[in-house]
């Protein structure tokens, strides 16, 4: 398939935003249980703002993939059957939940506002955050299922698609949370670094599993069955019109073979190996520069990973449209 950069930025941006919110809310829950030092509201407010920036940036990026952006509202109309429509509905819900979560922290609101006295300093934000966590994981599910539900694209039709979207987005968010903690909450840095390593290595296992799985896939048809001709040797020389078409532009990545063969090694290094090595250096120190560098490197790797994810999907029509001419 042809990788659209609008969709690449959409999925990577919202992944970071989702992961960052999960990270800051997890830190708050641990602080409430006295498993970690409690933090000032400013940390949660800043984390919420950053998460919103990435989520809104992803939403804006998605409009560049639309032929008629003014009709974007119609994309939510098929929510009963379309995972894309469900994503369109859930994404604003996530943005709204995180906005309310950050606002509750900013204003210092508690359940006493509604006549309840729980004795917890952040009782209302915990409830809002729990709801935000549910819709955040629902958004991961919707985004992954957009591709996993397409049965004829075998490279996508796997539970690993959903798992990888969830793990990679969460890993990038936790890494950004570690960098934010280095600036505003040093006592949380090691917590976020350890979890970033765990999630990133888990992502390495599942993403490698998907690469191995996809490499072993065998097409159920061939050029003979595609054109209905049984002959010992068939080779396409041109499309007839001697030029490109919608089919060759949208259903094939169009990159040189050397680029396609090597980009998976690039993203495996940038998304997993290099960030884990860098953040391991910060285990005994805040290392804000190292953490920020690790996040930037990992995000660049995520762009490469997402490009390969789309490019690797081999549409059955490519059996017929093998070359321009």
SEKESE-342796 format. One record per atom (N, C-alpha, C): residue in three letters; z negated, y negated, x negated. Coordinates in steps of 0.1 Angstrom, whole numbers, padded with zeros to 4 digits, always signed. Layout:
<sites>
AlaZYX ...
</sites>
This chain:
<sites>
Unk+0000+0012-0008 Unk+0000+0000+0000 Unk+0000-0013-0009 Unk+0005-0023-0003 Unk+0005-0036-0011 Unk-0008-0043-0009 Unk-0015-0045-0020 Unk-0029-0052-0020 Unk-0027-0067-0016 Unk-0033-0071-0005 Unk-0033-0085-0001 Unk-0046-0091-0007 Unk-0044-0102-0015 Unk-0056-0108-0021 Unk-0065-0114-0011 Unk-0060-0118+0000 Unk-0069-0124+0010 Unk-0079-0113+0015 Unk-0074-0101+0017 Unk-0083-0090+0021 Unk-0092-0085+0009 Unk-0087-0086-0003 Unk-0095-0083-0015 Unk-0107-0092-0016 Unk-0104-0105-0014 Unk-0115-0115-0015 Unk-0124-0114-0003 Unk-0119-0111+0009 Unk-0127-0109+0020 Unk-0137-0098+0018 Unk-0133-0086+0014 Unk-0142-0075+0013 Unk-0152-0076+0001 Unk-0147-0082-0010 Unk-0157-0084-0021 Unk-0167-0095-0018 Unk-0162-0106-0013 Unk-0171-0117-0010 Unk-0182-0113+0000 Unk-0178-0107+0012 Unk-0188-0103+0021 Unk-0197-0092+0016 Unk-0192-0084+0007 Unk-0200-0073+0001 Unk-0211-0080-0007 Unk-0208-0090-0015 Unk-0219-0097-0023 Unk-0229-0103-0013 Unk-0224-0110-0003 Unk-0233-0116+0006 Unk-0242-0107+0013 Unk-0237-0095+0018 Unk-0245-0085+0024 Unk-0255-0079+0015 Unk-0251-0076+0003 Unk-0260-0070-0007 Unk-0271-0080-0011 Unk-0268-0093-0012 Unk-0278-0103-0016 Unk-0288-0104-0005 Unk-0284-0104+0007 Unk-0294-0105+0018 Unk-0303-0093+0018 Unk-0297-0081+0017 Unk-0305-0069+0016 Unk-0315-0069+0005 Unk-0311-0075-0006 Unk-0320-0076-0018 Unk-0332-0085-0015 Unk-0329-0097-0010 Unk-0340-0107-0008 Unk-0349-0102+0003 Unk-0344-0096+0013 Unk-0352-0091+0024 Unk-0361-0079+0019 Unk-0355-0070+0011 Unk-0363-0059+0005 Unk-0374-0065-0003 Unk-0372-0075-0011 Unk-0382-0082-0019 Unk-0393-0087-0010 Unk-0389-0093+0001 Unk-0400-0098+0010 Unk-0408-0087+0016 Unk-0402-0076+0020 Unk-0409-0065+0026 Unk-0419-0059+0015 Unk-0415-0058+0003 Unk-0423-0053-0007 Unk-0435-0062-0010 Unk-0432-0075-0009 Unk-0443-0085-0011 Unk-0453-0085+0000 Unk-0448-0083+0013 Unk-0457-0081+0024 Unk-0466-0069+0023 Unk-0461-0059+0017 Unk-0469-0046+0015 Unk-0477-0047+0002 Unk-0477-0058-0005 Unk-0484-0060-0018 Unk-0479-0051-0029 Unk-0467-0047-0027 Unk-0461-0038-0038 Unk-0454-0047-0048 Unk-0452-0060-0045 Unk-0446-0070-0054 Unk-0453-0083-0051 Unk-0453-0092-0061 Unk-0459-0105-0058 Unk-0452-0113-0047 Unk-0459-0119-0038 Unk-0453-0127-0027 Unk-0446-0139-0034 Unk-0435-0143-0028 Unk-0427-0155-0033 Unk-0428-0167-0024 Unk-0425-0178-0030 Unk-0424-0190-0022 Unk-0412-0190-0012 Unk-0413-0197-0001 Unk-0402-0197+0009 Unk-0389-0202+0002 Unk-0390-0210-0008 Unk-0377-0215-0014 Unk-0368-0204-0019 Unk-0374-0193-0024 Unk-0366-0182-0029 Unk-0358-0176-0018 Unk-0364-0174-0007 Unk-0357-0167+0004 Unk-0347-0177+0010 Unk-0350-0190+0011 Unk-0341-0199+0016 Unk-0328-0200+0007 Unk-0331-0201-0006 Unk-0319-0202-0015 Unk-0311-0189-0015 Unk-0318-0178-0014 Unk-0310-0165-0013 Unk-0302-0164-0001 Unk-0308-0169+0010 Unk-0300-0169+0023 Unk-0288-0178+0022 Unk-0290-0190+0016 Unk-0279-0200+0015 Unk-0267-0193+0007 Unk-0271-0187-0005 Unk-0261-0181-0013 Unk-0254-0170-0006 Unk-0261-0162+0002 Unk-0255-0151+0010 Unk-0245-0156+0020 Unk-0249-0167+0026 Unk-0241-0174+0036 Unk-0228-0179+0030 Unk-0229-0185+0018 Unk-0217-0190+0011 Unk-0207-0179+0009 Unk-0212-0168+0004 Unk-0203-0157+0001 Unk-0197-0151+0014 Unk-0205-0150+0025 Unk-0200-0145+0037 Unk-0190-0154+0044 Unk-0193-0167+0044 Unk-0183-0176+0049 Unk-0170-0177+0041 Unk-0172-0176+0028 Unk-0160-0176+0019 Unk-0151-0164+0022 Unk-0157-0152+0025 Unk-0150-0141+0029 Unk-0143-0143+0042 Unk-0150-0149+0052 Unk-0144-0152+0065 Unk-0132-0161+0063 Unk-0133-0172+0055 Unk-0122-0181+0053 Unk-0110-0174+0046 Unk-0113-0165+0036 Unk-0103-0158+0030 Unk-0095-0149+0039 Unk-0101-0144+0050 Unk-0095-0135+0059 Unk-0084-0143+0067 Unk-0085-0156+0069 Unk-0075-0163+0077 Unk-0062-0164+0069 Unk-0062-0163+0056 Unk-0050-0163+0049 Unk-0041-0150+0050 Unk-0047-0140+0057 Unk-0040-0128+0059 Unk-0033-0128+0073 Unk-0036-0139+0081 Unk-0031-0139+0094 Unk-0018-0147+0095 Unk-0008-0142+0103 Unk+0004-0150+0105 Unk+0002-0162+0114 Unk-0007-0160+0123 Unk-0010-0171+0133 Unk-0025-0172+0133 Unk-0031-0180+0124 Unk-0046-0181+0124 Unk-0052-0187+0137 Unk-0044-0195+0144 Unk-0049-0200+0157 Unk-0051-0190+0167 Unk-0046-0178+0165 Unk-0048-0167+0174 Unk-0059-0157+0169 Unk-0066-0161+0159 Unk-0076-0152+0153 Unk-0086-0146+0163 Unk-0089-0154+0173 Unk-0099-0150+0183 Unk-0095-0137+0190 Unk-0082-0135+0191 Unk-0077-0123+0198 Unk-0080-0110+0191 Unk-0083-0111+0178 Unk-0086-0099+0170 Unk-0098-0092+0175 Unk-0107-0099+0182 Unk-0119-0093+0187 Unk-0117-0086+0201 Unk-0106-0087+0207 Unk-0104-0082+0220 Unk-0103-0067+0222 Unk-0101-0060+0211 Unk-0099-0045+0212 Unk-0112-0038+0206 Unk-0123-0044+0209 Unk-0136-0038+0203 Unk-0139-0024+0207 Unk-0133-0020+0218 Unk-0136-0006+0223 Unk-0130+0004+0215 Unk-0119+0001+0208 Unk-0111+0012+0201 Unk-0109+0008+0186 Unk-0110-0005+0183 Unk-0106-0009+0169 Unk-0118-0013+0161 Unk-0118-0007+0149 Unk-0129-0010+0139 Unk-0127-0024+0134 Unk-0115-0029+0133 Unk-0112-0043+0129 Unk-0118-0053+0139 Unk-0116-0050+0151 Unk-0122-0059+0162 Unk-0137-0059+0161 Unk-0143-0047+0158 Unk-0157-0046+0157 Unk-0162-0054+0145 Unk-0155-0053+0134 Unk-0158-0061+0122 Unk-0158-0076+0125 Unk-0148-0080+0132 Unk-0146-0094+0136 Unk-0158-0099+0144 Unk-0164-0090+0152 Unk-0176-0094+0160 Unk-0189-0093+0152 Unk-0190-0083+0143 Unk-0202-0081+0136 Unk-0204-0091+0125 Unk-0193-0095+0118 Unk-0194-0105+0107 Unk-0201-0118+0111 Unk-0197-0124+0122 Unk-0204-0136+0126 Unk-0219-0133+0130 Unk-0221-0121+0135 Unk-0235-0117+0139 Unk-0243-0117+0126 Unk-0238-0112+0115 Unk-0245-0111+0102 Unk-0248-0125+0097 Unk-0237-0134+0098 Unk-0239-0148+0094 Unk-0250-0155+0102 Unk-0250-0152+0115 Unk-0260-0159+0124 Unk-0274-0154+0120 Unk-0275-0141+0118 Unk-0288-0135+0115 Unk-0294-0140+0102 Unk-0285-0141+0092 Unk-0290-0146+0079 Unk-0293-0161+0080 Unk-0285-0169+0088 Unk-0288-0183+0090 Unk-0302-0185+0096 Unk-0305-0177+0107 Unk-0318-0178+0113 Unk-0329-0174+0104 Unk-0326-0163+0096 Unk-0336-0159+0087 Unk-0340-0170+0077 Unk-0330-0176+0071 Unk-0332-0187+0062 Unk-0339-0199+0068 Unk-0335-0202+0080 Unk-0341-0213+0088 Unk-0356-0211+0091 Unk-0359-0198+0094 Unk-0373-0195+0097 Unk-0382-0198+0085 Unk-0376-0194+0073 Unk-0384-0196+0060 Unk-0384-0211+0057 Unk-0373-0218+0059 Unk-0373-0232+0056 Unk-0383-0240+0064 Unk-0384-0237+0077 Unk-0393-0244+0086 Unk-0407-0238+0086 Unk-0409-0226+0080 Unk-0422-0219+0080 Unk-0426-0215+0093 Unk-0417-0210+0102 Unk-0420-0206+0115 Unk-0427-0192+0115 Unk-0436-0190+0125 Unk-0443-0178+0126 Unk-0443-0174+0141 Unk-0448-0162+0144 Unk-0449-0157+0157 Unk-0459-0164+0166 Unk-0468-0171+0159 Unk-0477-0180+0167 Unk-0470-0190+0175 Unk-0458-0193+0172 Unk-0450-0202+0180 Unk-0447-0196+0194 Unk-0448-0183+0195 Unk-0446-0176+0208 Unk-0459-0171+0213 Unk-0470-0174+0207 Unk-0483-0170+0212 Unk-0488-0157+0206 Unk-0482-0152+0196 Unk-0486-0140+0189 Unk-0493-0143+0176 Unk-0504-0137+0173 Unk-0511-0139+0160 Unk-0512-0125+0153 Unk-0503-0123+0144 Unk-0503-0110+0136 Unk-0511-0110+0124 Unk-0515-0122+0119 Unk-0522-0123+0106 Unk-0513-0123+0094 Unk-0500-0121+0096 Unk-0490-0121+0085 Unk-0484-0134+0083 Unk-0483-0138+0071 Unk-0477-0152+0068 Unk-0463-0153+0071 Unk-0455-0142+0071 Unk-0441-0142+0073 Unk-0437-0132+0084 Unk-0444-0131+0095 Unk-0442-0121+0105 Unk-0428-0123+0112 Unk-0425-0136+0116 Unk-0412-0138+0123 Unk-0400-0135+0114 Unk-0401-0139+0101 Unk-0390-0137+0092 Unk-0388-0122+0090 Unk-0398-0114+0090 Unk-0397-0100+0088 Unk-0389-0093+0100 Unk-0392-0098+0112 Unk-0385-0093+0124 Unk-0370-0097+0124 Unk-0368-0110+0121 Unk-0354-0115+0120 Unk-0347-0107+0109 Unk-0353-0105+0098 Unk-0347-0098+0086 Unk-0344-0084+0090 Unk-0353-0077+0097 Unk-0350-0064+0101 Unk-0337-0063+0110 Unk-0336-0072+0119 Unk-0324-0072+0127 Unk-0312-0075+0119 Unk-0313-0085+0109 Unk-0302-0088+0100 Unk-0298-0076+0092 Unk-0308-0068+0088 Unk-0305-0056+0080 Unk-0297-0046+0088 Unk-0300-0044+0100 Unk-0293-0035+0109 Unk-0278-0039+0110 Unk-0276-0052+0113 Unk-0262-0056+0115 Unk-0254-0057+0102 Unk-0262-0059+0091 Unk-0255-0058+0078 Unk-0250-0045+0074 Unk-0258-0034+0077 Unk-0253-0021+0075 Unk-0242-0017+0085 Unk-0243-0023+0097 Unk-0232-0020+0107 Unk-0219-0027+0102 Unk-0220-0038+0095 Unk-0208-0045+0090 Unk-0202-0036+0079 Unk-0210-0030+0070 Unk-0205-0021+0060 Unk-0198-0010+0067 Unk-0203-0004+0077 Unk-0197+0007+0084 Unk-0184+0003+0090 Unk-0183-0009+0097 Unk-0171-0014+0103 Unk-0160-0016+0093 Unk-0164-0022+0082 Unk-0154-0025+0071 Unk-0148-0013+0065 Unk-0157-0003+0062 Unk-0152+0009+0057 Unk-0144+0018+0066 Unk-0148+0018+0079 Unk-0141+0026+0089 Unk-0127+0020+0092 Unk-0125+0007+0090 Unk-0111+0002+0092 Unk-0101+0010+0084 Unk-0105+0015+0072 Unk-0096+0022+0063 Unk-0098+0037+0065 Unk-0111+0041+0066 Unk-0114+0056+0067 Unk-0108+0062+0079 Unk-0106+0054+0090 Unk-0101+0060+0102 Unk-0086+0063+0102 Unk-0079+0058+0092 Unk-0064+0060+0092 Unk-0061+0073+0086 Unk-0059+0083+0094 Unk-0059+0097+0090 Unk-0047+0100+0081 Unk-0035+0093+0083 Unk-0023+0096+0075 Unk-0023+0090+0061 Unk-0033+0081+0059 Unk-0035+0076+0045 Unk-0046+0084+0039 Unk-0043+0095+0033 Unk-0053+0105+0028 Unk-0063+0099+0018 Unk-0058+0090+0010 Unk-0067+0084+0000 Unk-0078+0076+0006 Unk-0077+0071+0018 Unk-0087+0064+0025 Unk-0095+0072+0035 Unk-0089+0082+0041 Unk-0095+0090+0052 Unk-0106+0099+0046 Unk-0117+0093+0042 Unk-0129+0101+0037 Unk-0142+0093+0039 Unk-0153+0100+0041 Unk-0166+0093+0041 Unk-0169+0085+0028 Unk-0163+0089+0017 Unk-0165+0082+0005 Unk-0161+0067+0006 Unk-0151+0064+0014 Unk-0146+0051+0016 Unk-0158+0042+0021 Unk-0165+0046+0031 Unk-0176+0039+0037 Unk-0187+0038+0026 Unk-0190+0049+0020 Unk-0201+0050+0010 Unk-0199+0040-0001 Unk-0186+0040-0006 Unk-0183+0031-0018 Unk-0184+0017-0014 Unk-0179+0013-0002 Unk-0180-0001+0002 Unk-0194-0005+0003 Unk-0203+0004+0008 Unk-0217+0000+0009 Unk-0224-0001-0004 Unk-0222+0009-0013 Unk-0228+0009-0026 Unk-0224-0002-0035 Unk-0211-0005-0035 Unk-0205-0015-0044 Unk-0210-0029-0040 Unk-0209-0031-0026 Unk-0214-0044-0021 Unk-0229-0046-0024 Unk-0236-0036-0021 Unk-0251-0037-0024 Unk-0254-0039-0038 Unk-0247-0032-0047 Unk-0250-0033-0062 Unk-0247-0048-0066 Unk-0236-0054-0062 Unk-0233-0067-0066 Unk-0243-0077-0060 Unk-0248-0075-0048 Unk-0257-0084-0042 Unk-0271-0083-0049 Unk-0275-0071-0053 Unk-0288-0069-0060 Unk-0287-0075-0074 Unk-0275-0074-0080 Unk-0274-0081-0093 Unk-0274-0096-0092 Unk-0268-0102-0082 Unk-0270-0116-0080 Unk-0284-0120-0077 Unk-0291-0111-0069 Unk-0305-0114-0066 Unk-0313-0114-0079 Unk-0310-0105-0088 Unk-0317-0105-0101 Unk-0315-0118-0109 Unk-0303-0123-0109 Unk-0300-0136-0115 Unk-0307-0147-0108 Unk-0308-0147-0095 Unk-0315-0157-0088 Unk-0330-0156-0091 Unk-0335-0144-0091 Unk-0350-0142-0094 Unk-0353-0147-0108 Unk-0344-0146-0117 Unk-0346-0151-0131 Unk-0348-0166-0131 Unk-0342-0173-0122 Unk-0344-0187-0121 Unk-0356-0191-0112 Unk-0359-0184-0102 Unk-0369-0188-0092 Unk-0381-0179-0090 Unk-0379-0166-0094 Unk-0390-0157-0091 Unk-0390-0146-0103 Unk-0394-0150-0115 Unk-0394-0141-0126 Unk-0401-0127-0124 Unk-0411-0127-0116 Unk-0418-0115-0114 Unk-0410-0104-0106 Unk-0399-0108-0100 Unk-0391-0099-0093 Unk-0379-0094-0101 Unk-0377-0099-0112 Unk-0365-0096-0120 Unk-0364-0081-0123 Unk-0374-0076-0128 Unk-0374-0061-0132 Unk-0372-0053-0120 Unk-0378-0056-0109 Unk-0375-0049-0096 Unk-0361-0048-0093 Unk-0354-0060-0093 Unk-0340-0061-0089 Unk-0331-0054-0099 Unk-0335-0055-0112 Unk-0327-0049-0123 Unk-0327-0034-0121 Unk-0339-0028-0119 Unk-0340-0014-0118 Unk-0332-0009-0106 Unk-0333-0016-0095 Unk-0325-0011-0083 Unk-0310-0014-0085 Unk-0307-0024-0092 Unk-0292-0026-0095 Unk-0287-0015-0103 Unk-0294-0011-0113 Unk-0290+0001-0121 Unk-0288+0013-0113 Unk-0298+0016-0104 Unk-0298+0028-0096 Unk-0286+0028-0086 Unk-0284+0017-0080 Unk-0273+0016-0070 Unk-0260+0016-0077 Unk-0259+0009-0088 Unk-0246+0009-0096 Unk-0242+0022-0101 Unk-0252+0030-0106 Unk-0249+0043-0111 Unk-0245+0053-0100 Unk-0252+0051-0088 Unk-0248+0058-0076 Unk-0234+0056-0072 Unk-0230+0043-0073 Unk-0217+0039-0070 Unk-0207+0045-0079 Unk-0211+0046-0092 Unk-0202+0052-0102 Unk-0199+0067-0099 Unk-0210+0074-0094 Unk-0208+0088-0090 Unk-0199+0089-0079 Unk-0201+0081-0068 Unk-0193+0083-0056 Unk-0179+0077-0058 Unk-0177+0067-0066 Unk-0163+0061-0068 Unk-0156+0071-0077 Unk-0162+0077-0087 Unk-0155+0087-0095 Unk-0152+0099-0086 Unk-0160+0103-0077 Unk-0157+0114-0068 Unk-0145+0111-0060 Unk-0144+0099-0055 Unk-0132+0095-0047 Unk-0119+0095-0056 Unk-0120+0091-0068 Unk-0109+0091-0077 Unk-0104+0106-0080 Unk-0114+0115-0082 Unk-0110+0129-0085 Unk-0104+0135-0072 Unk-0110+0132-0061 Unk-0105+0137-0048 Unk-0091+0132-0046 Unk-0088+0119-0048 Unk-0075+0114-0045 Unk-0065+0119-0055 Unk-0069+0122-0067 Unk-0060+0127-0077 Unk-0055+0141-0073 Unk-0063+0148-0066 Unk-0060+0162-0062 Unk-0052+0163-0049 Unk-0050+0152-0042 Unk-0043+0152-0029 Unk-0028+0156-0031 Unk-0024+0164-0022 Unk-0009+0168-0022 Unk-0003+0164-0009 Unk+0008+0157-0010 Unk+0015+0152+0003 Unk+0019+0164+0011 Unk+0018+0163+0024 Unk+0022+0174+0033 Unk+0037+0175+0036 Unk+0044+0164+0032 Unk+0058+0164+0033 Unk+0065+0159+0020 Unk+0078+0160+0019 Unk+0085+0156+0007 Unk+0098+0148+0011 Unk+0106+0145+0001 Unk+0118+0137+0004 Unk+0127+0145+0013 Unk+0127+0158+0012 Unk+0136+0166+0020 Unk+0132+0165+0035 Unk+0119+0167+0038 Unk+0115+0166+0051 Unk+0116+0151+0057 Unk+0115+0142+0048 Unk+0115+0128+0052 Unk+0129+0124+0057 Unk+0139+0129+0051 Unk+0153+0125+0056 Unk+0160+0137+0063 Unk+0153+0148+0064 Unk+0159+0159+0072 Unk+0170+0166+0065 Unk+0171+0166+0051 Unk+0182+0173+0044 Unk+0176+0183+0035 Unk+0181+0195+0036 Unk+0176+0206+0027 Unk+0186+0208+0016 Unk+0182+0204+0004 Unk+0191+0205-0008 Unk+0182+0207-0020 Unk+0187+0214-0030 Unk+0180+0217-0042 Unk+0176+0204-0049 Unk+0184+0194-0049 Unk+0181+0182-0057 Unk+0185+0170-0049 Unk+0175+0162-0046 Unk+0178+0150-0038 Unk+0172+0138-0046 Unk+0179+0127-0048 Unk+0174+0116-0055 Unk+0180+0103-0048 Unk+0171+0094-0044 Unk+0175+0082-0038 Unk+0180+0072-0049 Unk+0192+0066-0047 Unk+0197+0057-0056 Unk+0196+0042-0051 Unk+0196+0040-0038 Unk+0195+0027-0032 Unk+0190+0028-0018 Unk+0187+0017-0012 Unk+0183+0017+0002 Unk+0195+0014+0011 Unk+0206+0012+0006 Unk+0218+0009+0014 Unk+0221-0006+0014 Unk+0210-0014+0017 Unk+0212-0029+0017 Unk+0211-0035+0003 Unk+0208-0026-0007 Unk+0207-0030-0021 Unk+0197-0041-0024 Unk+0186-0041-0016 Unk+0176-0051-0019 Unk+0163-0047-0012 Unk+0153-0055-0014 Unk+0140-0052-0008 Unk+0139-0054+0007 Unk+0129-0049+0013 Unk+0127-0051+0027 Unk+0112-0051+0030 Unk+0108-0053+0042 Unk+0094-0053+0046 Unk+0087-0040+0042 Unk+0095-0029+0043 Unk+0089-0016+0039 Unk+0085-0015+0025 Unk+0094-0020+0016 Unk+0091-0019+0002 Unk+0081-0030-0003 Unk+0080-0041+0005 Unk+0070-0051+0001 Unk+0056-0048+0005 Unk+0054-0043+0017 Unk+0041-0041+0024 Unk+0035-0027+0022 Unk+0043-0017+0019 Unk+0038-0004+0018 Unk+0038+0002+0004 Unk+0040-0007-0006 Unk+0040-0002-0020 Unk+0035-0014-0029 Unk+0027-0010-0039 Unk+0020-0021-0046 Unk+0030-0029-0055 Unk+0040-0023-0060 Unk+0050-0031-0067 Unk+0047-0034-0081 Unk+0035-0029-0086 Unk+0031-0032-0100 Unk+0037-0023-0110 Unk+0039-0027-0122 Unk+0044-0018-0133 Unk+0036-0005-0134 Unk+0042+0006-0138 Unk+0035+0019-0139 Unk+0023+0018-0148 Unk+0025+0011-0160 Unk+0014+0010-0170 Unk+0002+0003-0164 Unk+0004-0007-0156 Unk-0007-0015-0150 Unk-0014-0006-0140 Unk-0007+0001-0131 Unk-0013+0010-0121 Unk-0021+0021-0128 Unk-0016+0027-0139 Unk-0022+0038-0145 Unk-0035+0034-0152 Unk-0036+0021-0157 Unk-0047+0017-0165 Unk-0058+0009-0158 Unk-0055+0004-0146 Unk-0064-0005-0140 Unk-0077+0002-0135 Unk-0076+0015-0133 Unk-0088+0022-0128 Unk-0098+0023-0140 Unk-0093+0024-0152 Unk-0102+0024-0163 Unk-0109+0011-0165 Unk-0101+0000-0162 Unk-0106-0013-0164 Unk-0118-0016-0154 Unk-0115-0012-0141 Unk-0126-0015-0131 Unk-0138-0005-0133 Unk-0136+0007-0138 Unk-0147+0016-0140 Unk-0156+0009-0151 Unk-0150+0003-0161 Unk-0158-0003-0172 Unk-0165-0016-0167 Unk-0157-0024-0160 Unk-0162-0038-0156 Unk-0173-0037-0144 Unk-0171-0027-0135 Unk-0180-0026-0123 Unk-0192-0019-0127 Unk-0191-0009-0135 Unk-0202+0000-0138 Unk-0208+0000-0152 Unk-0200+0003-0162 Unk-0205+0005-0175 Unk-0210-0008-0181 Unk-0202-0018-0182 Unk-0206-0031-0188 Unk-0218-0037-0181 Unk-0218-0039-0168 Unk-0230-0045-0161 Unk-0243-0037-0164 Unk-0242-0024-0163 Unk-0255-0016-0165 Unk-0260-0018-0179 Unk-0250-0018-0189 Unk-0255-0021-0203 Unk-0261-0034-0204 Unk-0255-0045-0199 Unk-0260-0058-0200 Unk-0273-0060-0194 Unk-0275-0055-0181 Unk-0287-0058-0174 Unk-0298-0049-0180 Unk-0295-0038-0186 Unk-0305-0030-0193 Unk-0312-0038-0204 Unk-0305-0048-0210 Unk-0311-0056-0220 Unk-0321-0066-0215 Unk-0321-0068-0202 Unk-0331-0077-0196 Unk-0343-0071-0190 Unk-0345-0058-0193 Unk-0357-0051-0187 Unk-0370-0057-0191 Unk-0370-0062-0203 Unk-0383-0068-0208 Unk-0383-0083-0208 Unk-0372-0089-0203 Unk-0371-0104-0204 Unk-0363-0108-0192 Unk-0364-0121-0188 Unk-0357-0126-0176 Unk-0342-0126-0179 Unk-0337-0131-0190 Unk-0323-0130-0194 Unk-0314-0135-0184 Unk-0316-0148-0179 Unk-0308-0153-0169 Unk-0293-0154-0173 Unk-0290-0158-0185 Unk-0276-0159-0190 Unk-0269-0145-0189 Unk-0276-0135-0194 Unk-0271-0121-0194 Unk-0269-0117-0180 Unk-0278-0119-0171 Unk-0277-0115-0157 Unk-0265-0122-0150 Unk-0263-0135-0152 Unk-0252-0142-0146 Unk-0239-0137-0152 Unk-0238-0134-0165 Unk-0226-0129-0171 Unk-0223-0115-0165 Unk-0233-0107-0163 Unk-0231-0093-0158 Unk-0226-0094-0144 Unk-0231-0104-0136 Unk-0226-0105-0122 Unk-0211-0109-0122 Unk-0208-0119-0130 Unk-0194-0124-0131 Unk-0185-0113-0135 Unk-0189-0105-0145 Unk-0180-0094-0150 Unk-0179-0083-0139 Unk-0190-0080-0133 Unk-0189-0070-0122 Unk-0180-0075-0111 Unk-0181-0088-0107 Unk-0173-0092-0096 Unk-0158-0092-0100 Unk-0154-0095-0112 Unk-0141-0094-0117 Unk-0136-0079-0116 Unk-0145-0070-0120 Unk-0142-0056-0118 Unk-0140-0052-0104 Unk-0148-0058-0095 Unk-0147-0054-0081 Unk-0133-0058-0075 Unk-0128-0070-0080 Unk-0115-0074-0076 Unk-0104-0063-0080 Unk-0106-0059-0093 Unk-0097-0048-0098 Unk-0099-0035-0090 Unk-0111-0032-0087 Unk-0114-0020-0080 Unk-0108-0020-0066 Unk-0109-0031-0059 Unk-0104-0033-0046 Unk-0088-0033-0046 Unk-0083-0039-0056 Unk-0068-0039-0058 Unk-0063-0024-0059 Unk-0070-0016-0067 Unk-0066-0002-0069 Unk-0068+0006-0056 Unk-0079+0003-0049 Unk-0082+0010-0037 Unk-0070+0008-0027 Unk-0065-0004-0026 Unk-0053-0006-0017 Unk-0040+0000-0023 Unk-0038-0002-0036 Unk-0026+0002-0042 Unk-0025+0018-0042 Unk-0036+0024-0043 Unk-0036+0039-0044 Unk-0032+0046-0031 Unk-0034+0039-0020 Unk-0030+0045-0007 Unk-0015+0046-0006 Unk-0010+0059-0005 Unk+0004+0062-0006 Unk+0009+0064+0009 Unk+0015+0054+0014 Unk+0020+0055+0028 Unk+0031+0065+0029 Unk+0031+0074+0039 Unk+0042+0084+0040 Unk+0056+0079+0040 Unk+0058+0066+0045 Unk+0071+0061+0045 Unk+0077+0059+0031 Unk+0068+0059+0021 Unk+0073+0058+0007 Unk+0082+0070+0002 Unk+0080+0081+0010 Unk+0089+0092+0007 Unk+0104+0089+0009 Unk+0106+0080+0018 Unk+0120+0076+0021 Unk+0124+0064+0013 Unk+0116+0053+0014 Unk+0119+0041+0006 Unk+0113+0042-0008 Unk+0120+0049-0016 Unk+0114+0052-0030 Unk+0118+0041-0040 Unk+0129+0035-0037 Unk+0134+0025-0047 Unk+0142+0014-0040 Unk+0143+0002-0046 Unk+0150-0009-0040 Unk+0165-0006-0042 Unk+0169-0003-0054 Unk+0183+0000-0057 Unk+0187-0004-0071 
</sites>
